[in-house]
Amino acid sequence: MSWEEMFKGDFAAEDVRAYGTLVENLHAVQNALAAMPMDREAIDGLAADLASWRDRLEPAVTDEQHQVNGRVAELPVRGHAMLPELRVSSRTKDRVEGTVRFGRWFMGGGMAVHGGAVSLLFDEVLGILASLAAGGITRTAYLHTDYRALTPIDTDLEAVAWIDRVEGRKWFVRGEIRHGDVVCAEGEGLFLRLLPEQGLGRRTED
Ligand SMILES: CCCCCCCC/C=C\CCCCCCCC(=O)SCCNC(=O)CCNC(=O)[C@H](O)C(C)(C)COP(=O)(O)OP(=O)(O)OC[C@H]1O[C@@H](n2cnc3c(N)ncnc32)[C@H](O)[C@@H]1OP(=O)(O)O
């Protein structure tokens, strides 16, 4: 099953571009907000602006089948605004490679990426690879992260994920995040291919 078949939300190309721009702007706002100093005037102004965003968005809330976030196969990380952007450079059925850049929003401290954000990226990348390789939706049973060196923000990092082994419904997937020659983090996860009766797993039968 192709990536498009499994994850496509079937949106028009120009709507996809527009949503990509929205997410890009949101990420720029998040990064700048995370880096702002204490400036009461700016804070009050931004809080009022955000309140008007809220008034605009909340009445339009829709269900999972109609939301856009995370359902746009053509955008990096499915256009999921919560996730750091991984730009895939090569993909086969058992290996994905790409570059990822964590902005200031994802900083834990010391200008390094928060450990939870590193695991977040692994869950997404390893999970997507497992789903594609398994030809159906998978769910994370466990995810183990080894933090080998601080992962720097605001720089391009290499991310790679590959299938380690498969035992029936169990897909063992590994990954690495590297900065140049330095391995910043290693991930290892077990993903279970869902049974037809397990919610989203109905898609394994599609
Ligand atoms: C129109 C277009 C729409 C597009 C929409 C797009 C949608 C995009 C969709 C998807 C994107 C994918 C990208 C996202 C990636 C992120 C994924 C996540 O974060 S998933 C959330 C976090 N994970 C959970 O919340 C799991 C909670 N746990 C469970 O649900 C169950 O425990 C589950 C499914 C993991 C396993 O339950 P069982 O009932 O299926 O299987 P059992 O019988 O318990 O185990 C089967 C085998 O696995 C082993 N196993 C299970 N859990 C294990 C563990 N933690 N450690 C070791 N072994 C484990 C067992 O020992 C057993 O092994 P033996 O067959 O006996 O060899």
PDBQT file of the ligand as one rigid body, heavy atoms in Angstrom, charges set to zero:
ROOT
HETATM    1  C1  LIG A 301      -9.061   9.296   5.092  1.00  0.00    +0.000 C 
HETATM    2  C2  LIG A 301      -7.627   9.424   5.535  1.00  0.00    +0.000 C 
HETATM    3  C3  LIG A 301      -7.442   9.524   7.011  1.00  0.00    +0.000 C 
HETATM    4  C4  LIG A 301      -5.988   9.658   7.360  1.00  0.00    +0.000 C 
HETATM    5  C5  LIG A 301      -5.833   9.576   8.835  1.00  0.00    +0.000 C 
HETATM    6  C6  LIG A 301      -4.429   9.505   9.123  1.00  0.00    +0.000 C 
HETATM    7  C7  LIG A 301      -4.297   8.776  10.393  1.00  0.00    +0.000 C 
HETATM    8  C8  LIG A 301      -2.874   8.537  10.609  1.00  0.00    +0.000 C 
HETATM    9  C9  LIG A 301      -2.745   7.289  11.409  1.00  0.00    +0.000 C 
HETATM   10  C10 LIG A 301      -1.631   6.893  11.859  1.00  0.00    +0.000 C 
HETATM   11  C11 LIG A 301      -0.419   7.658  11.773  1.00  0.00    +0.000 C 
HETATM   12  C12 LIG A 301       0.715   6.797  12.240  1.00  0.00    +0.000 C 
HETATM   13  C13 LIG A 301       1.811   7.653  12.738  1.00  0.00    +0.000 C 
HETATM   14  C14 LIG A 301       1.618   7.894  14.167  1.00  0.00    +0.000 C 
HETATM   15  C15 LIG A 301       2.665   7.193  14.946  1.00  0.00    +0.000 C 
HETATM   16  C16 LIG A 301       2.389   7.320  16.393  1.00  0.00    +0.000 C 
HETATM   17  C17 LIG A 301       1.833   6.033  16.905  1.00  0.00    +0.000 C 
HETATM   18  C18 LIG A 301       1.348   6.169  18.306  1.00  0.00    +0.000 C 
HETATM   19  O1  LIG A 301       1.774   6.996  19.033  1.00  0.00    +0.000 OA
HETATM   20  S1  LIG A 301       0.140   5.081  18.829  1.00  0.00    +0.000 SA
HETATM   21  C19 LIG A 301      -0.328   5.738  20.421  1.00  0.00    +0.000 C 
HETATM   22  C20 LIG A 301       0.526   5.211  21.539  1.00  0.00    +0.000 C 
HETATM   23  N1  LIG A 301       0.275   3.803  21.744  1.00  0.00    +0.000 N 
HETATM   24  C21 LIG A 301      -0.785   3.359  22.417  1.00  0.00    +0.000 C 
HETATM   25  O2  LIG A 301      -1.619   4.094  22.905  1.00  0.00    +0.000 OA
HETATM   26  C22 LIG A 301      -0.907   1.852  22.510  1.00  0.00    +0.000 C 
HETATM   27  C23 LIG A 301      -1.758   1.391  23.672  1.00  0.00    +0.000 C 
HETATM   28  N2  LIG A 301      -1.681  -0.062  23.709  1.00  0.00    +0.000 N 
HETATM   29  C24 LIG A 301      -2.470  -0.833  22.936  1.00  0.00    +0.000 C 
HETATM   30  O3  LIG A 301      -3.338  -0.353  22.226  1.00  0.00    +0.000 OA
HETATM   31  C25 LIG A 301      -2.221  -2.308  22.983  1.00  0.00    +0.000 C 
HETATM   32  O4  LIG A 301      -1.494  -2.646  24.136  1.00  0.00    +0.000 OA
HETATM   33  C26 LIG A 301      -1.405  -2.790  21.706  1.00  0.00    +0.000 C 
HETATM   34  C27 LIG A 301      -2.228  -2.522  20.430  1.00  0.00    +0.000 C 
HETATM   35  C28 LIG A 301      -0.037  -2.117  21.583  1.00  0.00    +0.000 C 
HETATM   36  C29 LIG A 301      -1.180  -4.309  21.829  1.00  0.00    +0.000 C 
HETATM   37  O5  LIG A 301      -2.409  -4.891  22.175  1.00  0.00    +0.000 OA
HETATM   38  P1  LIG A 301      -2.967  -6.158  21.347  1.00  0.00    +0.000 P 
HETATM   39  O6  LIG A 301      -4.193  -6.618  22.086  1.00  0.00    +0.000 OA
HETATM   40  O7  LIG A 301      -3.122  -5.823  19.908  1.00  0.00    +0.000 OA
HETATM   41  O8  LIG A 301      -1.811  -7.203  21.404  1.00  0.00    +0.000 OA
HETATM   42  P2  LIG A 301      -1.341  -8.138  22.636  1.00  0.00    +0.000 P 
HETATM   43  O9  LIG A 301      -2.083  -9.425  22.510  1.00  0.00    +0.000 OA
HETATM   44  O10 LIG A 301      -1.392  -7.407  23.941  1.00  0.00    +0.000 OA
HETATM   45  O11 LIG A 301       0.190  -8.371  22.268  1.00  0.00    +0.000 OA
HETATM   46  C30 LIG A 301       0.583  -8.930  21.012  1.00  0.00    +0.000 C 
HETATM   47  C31 LIG A 301       2.036  -9.276  21.099  1.00  0.00    +0.000 C 
HETATM   48  O12 LIG A 301       2.808  -8.085  21.337  1.00  0.00    +0.000 OA
HETATM   49  C32 LIG A 301       3.515  -8.178  22.588  1.00  0.00    +0.000 C 
HETATM   50  N3  LIG A 301       3.512  -6.871  23.277  1.00  0.00    +0.000 N 
HETATM   51  C33 LIG A 301       2.472  -6.030  23.408  1.00  0.00    +0.000 A 
HETATM   52  N4  LIG A 301       2.838  -4.949  24.081  1.00  0.00    +0.000 NA
HETATM   53  C34 LIG A 301       4.142  -5.099  24.366  1.00  0.00    +0.000 A 
HETATM   54  C35 LIG A 301       5.110  -4.289  25.040  1.00  0.00    +0.000 A 
HETATM   55  N5  LIG A 301       4.776  -3.093  25.555  1.00  0.00    +0.000 N 
HETATM   56  N6  LIG A 301       6.361  -4.752  25.144  1.00  0.00    +0.000 NA
HETATM   57  C36 LIG A 301       6.729  -5.953  24.621  1.00  0.00    +0.000 A 
HETATM   58  N7  LIG A 301       5.869  -6.766  23.963  1.00  0.00    +0.000 NA
HETATM   59  C37 LIG A 301       4.601  -6.333  23.847  1.00  0.00    +0.000 A 
HETATM   60  C38 LIG A 301       2.763  -9.231  23.400  1.00  0.00    +0.000 C 
HETATM   61  O13 LIG A 301       3.575  -9.829  24.377  1.00  0.00    +0.000 OA
HETATM   62  C39 LIG A 301       2.355 -10.188  22.298  1.00  0.00    +0.000 C 
HETATM   63  O14 LIG A 301       3.479 -10.929  21.964  1.00  0.00    +0.000 OA
HETATM   64  P3  LIG A 301       3.359 -12.485  21.473  1.00  0.00    +0.000 P 
HETATM   65  O15 LIG A 301       2.366 -12.493  20.320  1.00  0.00    +0.000 OA
HETATM   66  O16 LIG A 301       2.843 -13.252  22.655  1.00  0.00    +0.000 OA
HETATM   67  O17 LIG A 301       4.753 -12.849  21.045  1.00  0.00    +0.000 OA
ENDROOT
TORSDOF 0
